[in-house]
Amino acid sequence: MPERQREVVAPFLVTLGFDEATFTRLEELRRRYFPPERNVVPAHLSLFHRLPPEEEPTLREALAAAAARTPPISLTFTRLRRLGGGMAAEVEAEGLGPLQASLARSFDAWLTRQDRQPFRPHITLMNKAPPEEAARAFAELGARWVPWHGQGEALLLWRYLGGPWEQVGRFPLTRQEEPA
């Protein structure tokens, strides 16, 4: 398939972008635990996994509007969760569920079965590793895991390239909090 044509048909993904310190910490954990041959995308918190490329202008408009009405989101990385061949850091964030739900309503006609599942925010730190390696890694990291805080600062739009992703849009969360 010619390169130009592949760009046109590649679906989009939407993730939450982090502050620099949070991103760096998550990237370090992924480099430590993710099988290197499978670690082809940066640390991310997926909001939507497959959106139609032909709807790019509508997607961009919805993401820009949602980001403008949303303040940066406080994140707490509460605990580790086992995945079949890996593990994920579970995330609690008061404003994240409503943001994702609002976008899901905007994207309803295009949502896949995966994106219609209940939203359970997490960061995958290891995936598709042999079971014994995954169990060892979970025990190792779990023994020293302490909940920690970070911040979500943007909505990121990515083009899926058959493995790796290409970031094609960044929409900073810019609404100012009202003083108490």
N, C-alpha and C positions, 0 to 999 in steps of 0.2 A: 504494500500500500504506500503510495507516495507520501512524503513527510507532510505536505500541506493538507492533504485530505485527512490524515490521522488527527491533526490538530482540530479540525472541524467536528469530528465525531467523538472526541474524548469528553467523557462526562466531568462534571464539577463536583467538588467536595467543599464543605464549609467546616471550619474549625475555629476554636477560640485561640487567639494569640495571647501570649503571656508577657509579663514584665521580664526584663533581661535576666535577673537573678533566678527567677523561677524556671525560665526556659533552660538556662545553663545547668541547673541542678537536675532537671528531668533528662536533658540530653546526656549528662554524665551517667545517670542510672541506665539509660537505654544502651549506651556504649558498653557499659559493664556487663549487662545481662542479656541483651537481645542477641540472637545469633547473627554474627556480622554479615553473612551473606543475605540475610533477610531485612537488615536494618537500612532501608533505602529511603525512608521519609523521616523528617524531623519529629521530635517529641510533639504530640498534639492531643487535643481533646476534641473528638469528632462531634459535630452537631448534626451533619447530614453527610451521607456517604455516596450518593449518586443522584445528581441533578442534571437535567438535560442541557446540553451545550447550546441548543437553539434558543434557549430562554435567557441567555447571558444578560441582555439589557435589563430584563425584569428582575433577575437575581441581583444584579448590581444595585438597582434602585431600592429593592427591599432591604438589602444588607446596609446600604448607606442610611436609609431612614431608621432602621432599628438601632444602628450604632449611634446615631445622633440623639436618640431619646434614651439611651442607656448609659449610666455612669460606669466607670471601671468596676469590675466585680471582684470582691474579696473571695479568695479560694482557700479552703482548708483541705489538705491532703491527709485524710483521716486514718486510713488503714490500708493494708495490702489485701487483695482478694486473689485467690487462686484462679487461674484459667487452666484449661486442659493441659496445655503445653507451656504454661508461663504464669505470669502474674500481672496485676494492674494495681495502681494506686487509686483508691476511691476518692472522689472529690465531693465536698459539700460546698455549696455556694448559693446563698439566698436568692440572688437575682438571676441565676443561670437558667433554672427551670422555666420561669416565665418568659425569658428571652427566647429560648429554644421553642417553646410552645407557640409563641407569637409568630415566629418565622415558619413553624410547621403549618400554621393556618394559611400563611401566604403561599406556601409551596405545596399545599395539600394535593393538588392534581398530579404532582410529579413524584410524590413520595413512594419509595420502595417499601416492601414489607419490613426490611431492616429498620428503616427510618420511621416506621409506624409503631415500632415496639416502644414500651415505656422507656423514657430517657433515664439512663443510669450513668451519670458522668464519671469518667475514669480516664487514666492515662495508662496505656499498655506499656509495661517496662520490659516484658519478655513474652514471646509468642512462638509457637510451633517449634519448641525445643523438645528433645527427648524427655519423657516423663521423669526419669531419675534426675536429670540435670535441672529440670524445672522445680522439683521438690527440694533439691539442695539449695538452689538460689532463693526460693521462697523462705526456707528456714534461715538462711544466712541473713538476708535483708530484714526479714520479719523480727529476728532477734534484736535488731538495733533500730527498728522503725519507731519514730516518735512523730506524732502529727505535727505538721508544719504549715505555714501560711504562704500564699503567693497572691498574685493578682492577674486577672484577665483584663487585657487592655484593648483588644481589637477583635473583629471578625475577619477571618482570612478566607479568601476564595482561592481554591486550587483547581488545576486541571489534572486529571488522572492520566498518567502516561504509561499505563500497562505495568506499573510497579512503582517507579518514582513519581513524584508529583511536581508540578510547576506552579509556584505561587503567582496568581494573576491579579489579585486584588487584596488590599488591606483597608479596613474600615475602622478607624479608631473609635472606641467607646468614649464619647465626649460630653454627655450630659453632666452638668455640675450638680452635685448633691445640694439639697436645700439645707441651710443651717438649722440646727435643732433649736 
